[in-house]
Amino acid sequence: MSGNAPIRVYGLVSGLAQDNLKTLCLGFDPETFTYADRTLTIAYEGPYFFIEDFLDRLVTLLDADGDGKLDYIDQQAWQMTRYDIRRTGYTAKLINLNDVLERYNRE
């Protein structure tokens, strides 16, 4: 992973059967994902990540109790999108990175 990668994606999603893991990861670098006990951890840094393709595929593969969160950080645009993921779909919330860093520095 590159320290100056323009795109960073981090997330944790539960409720994914192991049988669906291979289908989900098609077309993505396998080192992006770790999997254990129906839980997928996502950690990616690189030039691009097809987030909508990934999320559209993910929600169709989740079990009924599946859910999670995923942060998509675009360093060039200096913004973060937080995705709330459910079996029924996902929502996105744009978060100002300056606010995140300011809050972190106060802790």
Secondary structure, 3 states (H helix, E strand, C coil): CCCCCCEEEEEEEEEECHHHHHHHHCCCCHHHEEEECCEEEEEEEECCCCHHHHHHHHHHHEEEEEEEEEEEEECCCCEEEEEEEECCEEEEEEEEHHHHHHHHHHC
